[in-house]
Amino acid sequence: MITLYFLRSREFGCKILSMADINNIPWKYLDDFRGTEFTGEWPTFPELLRIQAKRNGERPCFTAFDGPGDSKRTLTYNEVLANVKSLANWLTANGLKKGERVAVMGKNSPEWATAYLATLFASGIVVPVDNGLHEPEVVNIVNTAQPVFVFCDDDKADLYKKNFPDLKVYSINSEAGERFIYNLKADELPAEKCNEPCNEYDTAAILFTSGTTGKPKGVMLSHRNLMSDGFIAQRHFNHYNTDVFYALLPIHHAYTMQAAFINPLMTGASIVFGKSMAVSKLLRELKEGKITVMLGVPLLYNKLLSGIRKGIKSKGPVVAGLLGFVSWLSFIIKKIFHVNPGKRLFKPVLEQASIYTLRVAISGGGPLAASVCRQYNAMGIDFIQGYGLTETSPIIALNPVEHFKIESVGRAFTPYEEVKILNPEKVITKKGFEDVGEIAVKGPMVMQGYYNMPEETKAMFTEDGFLKTGDLGSIDKEGYIKLCGRAKNLIVTSGGKNVYPEEIEDAFQLYDEIQQITVRGYYSDEEKTSEEIEALIYPSDDLYKTLGVERNNDFVQDEVMEAVQKIVSKVNKGFQAYSQISKITLLKEPLEMTTSQKVKRNFVAKTY
C-alpha cells in the first residue's frame, strides 16, 4: 500500500506526495524551529545560522589551510556564529542601516564568508565582487552599488582608497592589524538601537556582471530566493552534516556561493575554502581535508581525469586495457543495479589522485563531455551535472545521483518550479526529433530583478511571469533538461540549420593537445548569406612538447596546424556535414576567460 500525503504551502499550492517523497524533503527539520527561531516559509540567513549552531554547534563549519606553514585551521559553528554576531554588531554601531550595501571582495576564506554573513545579520545587503576584475570594472560596480563598507584582501585596498577616498575599507587578512575584521569590536548594542531584522523577502545579495562601460547588471536575490533554491536542490542531492564541501572556485560566483557555501550551511556540513588552483595545493587540500563533496567546472575535472589517465597509461597496455574493461563493467552495474563497485576497484588510482574520500562531484558552469561524466561514475564517484544562472539563485536543475542521465544537465524540481520551452521547433538530433527552444523558468528561486533597472528586468520575463534564460534546449518527458547553447551564439547555416557552438566545443574536452577552443560562425562569401563554422584553437603545451617545437616559432605553425587538423577531422566525423568545422584559426594567446572558466566571447583574438 502506498501512503499519500498532501504538501501545502503558499508557494506550491497542493500536491499529492508519496511516502518516498515525504521522506525526502530536506527542509523537514525546519519544522522543529518554525514559530520559535523563524516564522516565515523559509528562514533568513541569520535564522539559519542560529538554527545550525543549535543543531551542530561544536561541529566544524569553516576550514582553511592558511595557518602557519599552510597548516589547517578550523572554526566550529558556535565560533562562526560568535564572529558573525560580533562583526554585525560593529557594522551597526558604525552606522550601517537596514538595506544599505556592503561590498566583499577577496580570495575564498572564512573571513570572506564571515563578512558576507555579518552583513546579513546587520540587515544589510551583501555585494560580492569578483576578485579578478580589472580596476575600471570594480569602479563601475562600486559606483552603481554605492556600498557603505568594503571588506577585501589587502592587495585590493589601495584600489578602493585611490578611487573612493571616503569609503570605509577593511581587511579580511589577519596581517592587517586593527583593520582586520576579527579585530573590529564595539560594545554590544541594546535591542532598540539595532536594525530591524530582515525578513525572507528582503534582498540579501546583489550579484553584478562585469563590464567597463555602461551600467552593470546587478541581480537582486532575496533571502527567500537563495534559501528556497538551496533546500529544493537537495531533493536531487542528499548531503549531511558529516560531509566536507570544497569551495575551490571563486565564492563570489553564484554557482559556488550556493553549492559550496550556502548549501552546506543548510545541513550543518563543513566547508574547506580553497584559494589556489595550483595542482600541488589542490591535491593536498583534497587529501588532508578529506573532501567528500567537490564542485568544479568542466576544465577542472578534465585536468584531474587527464592526470589519472596518464597514470593508468604509464602502467602499460595490459594494465590499461584491464582497467578499461573494469571501468566499463562498473558503469554498467551502476546503471542497472544502482550499486557502484568502482570505489573498491579503483581505490589505488583514486588514492593517488587524492580523491578517494570524494563521495560526490558536481559540475556546473557549462556542459561536461559525457565520456568524462561516465568515467568518474565508473570509478565510484557519483558525478552529477547541474544547470542554472545567476538570475535563478542559481540552480534550475540537477541530475539526481540515483537516476542521472549523462546527456542531461539535470532534472527540473517539479513541483517546486515550472520549466518550459518557449517557441519550440522540431530539430533532428542523434535520438530523433526534439522540441528545441528557449528555456524559461518560474519559481521561488527566480530573482527579484536587476538593481535599479526596471526596463531590463521587464524584458527578462514573459507575460505569464516566466524568466527567459537565453539558453536553448529541450525537456524530455521526465523533466530532464538538455542544453544546446546560448541563443545569442546560435549559428545559422545556408540550409537554415541551427548549429550550437557549445556542442562542438564540448567534443574537444578530452583532447589534451587542445587547451582552449572557441567555435563561432563566419561568412565564406561576400554576400554573407549564410554562416560556416570556424574554430579558434589555442594548442596546449603538451602538443608542442610532443612535436618537439617551441610555441612562439612562426616557422613550425604548419606542423602544429597539421596536428590540430587531424584532431578536428576526427571530431568532425561525429557531426552532421552542416555542423562540421570548415576553418581553423590558431591563436597566439588564449582568449580571456571569466573566473568560472568561460571564454569572454566579446574577444579580440591574436592569431597566426
Secondary structure, 3 states (H helix, E strand, C coil): CCCEEEEEECCCEEEEEEHHHHCCCCCHHHHHCECCCECCCCCCHHHHHHHHHHHHCCCEEEEECCCHHHCCEEEEHHHHHHHHHHHHHHHHHCCCCCCCEEEEECCCCHHHHHHHHHHHHCCCEEEEECCCCCHHHHHHHHHHHCCCEEEECHHHHHHHHHHCCCCEEEECCHHHHHHEHHHCCCCCCCHHHCCCCCCCCCEEEEEECCCCCCCCCEEEEEHHHHHHHHHHHCCCCCCCCCCEEEECCCCCCHHHHHHHHHHHHHHCCEEEECCCCCHHHHHHHHHHCCCCEEEECHHHHHHHHHHHHHHHHCCCHHHHHHHHHHHHHHHHHHHHHCCCCHHHHCHHHHHHCCCCCCCEEEECCCCCCHHHHHHHHHCCCEEEEEEECHHHCCEEEECCCCCCCCCCCEEECCCCCEEEEEEEEEEEECCEEEEEEEEEEECCCCCCEECCCHHHHHHCECCCCCEEEEEEEEECCCCEEEEEEEHHHCEECCCCCEECHHHHHHCCCCCCCEEEEEEEEEECCCCCCCEEEEEEEEECHHHHHHHCCCCCCHHHHHHHHHHHHHHHHHHHCCCCHHHCCCEEEEECCCCCECCCCCECCCCCCCEC
